[in-house]
Amino acid sequence: MTLEKLLDEFYVKNGIPQNGGIDNKTFEFKVFGLKLNLPNPKFRREALHIHDIQHILSNQDTSWKGEGFIAGWEISTGMWKHFRLGFMSLWAMGYSLWIYPKSVYNGFKKGLNDIGIIDLKISKLDFMKMEYSELLKICQKEKITEMNTFHWIQLLFWVVISQLVFLLPILVVGIGIIYIIK
């Protein structure tokens, strides 16, 4: 089955607007029990299909458990090299570690053996025509890697960074509120 067809099914199954909502000026974001409407910047719209294909590749839904897995996977495959997207992945990883740490770990571990979809440098049009079985082949690294000491140190590093990315804005807002109240 083509990725285009799988994406269409993924969007319907997860209640996501057609084409992932790339034509929308905002996107709905559920966090801390709240539904937020956030701006949908160009860099996000241009890469959204990649993120959604990662959900299909890893058989993950859009719950925070699934997003935690994808965030761990993205960081492990090197998404952090793409600063704005990597920042979003680190924030999602930081949040998910509080509610689904095992999912983040499993995603990170799986990512050690995969090539990041963004690093394939394949156009959206070519992705849409691609068969799922072909994607599986081109994303799999030739050599299987088991978690070793280096990978544990790497994971710990990204856990710390993700917590800074996640908690720093909350800390700043909290200090601001305390300052205003006093």
Secondary structure, DSSP 8 states (H G I E B T S, - for coil): -BHHHHHHHHHHHTT--GGGGTT-SEEEEEETTEEEEEE--HHHHHHHHHHHHHHHHHT--SSHHHHHHHHHHHHHTTGGGSHHHHHHHHHHHHHHHHH-HHHHHHHHHHHTTB--GGGG---HHHHHHSBHHHHHHHHB-SS-----HHHHHHHHHHHHHHHHHHHHHHHHHHHHHHHHH-
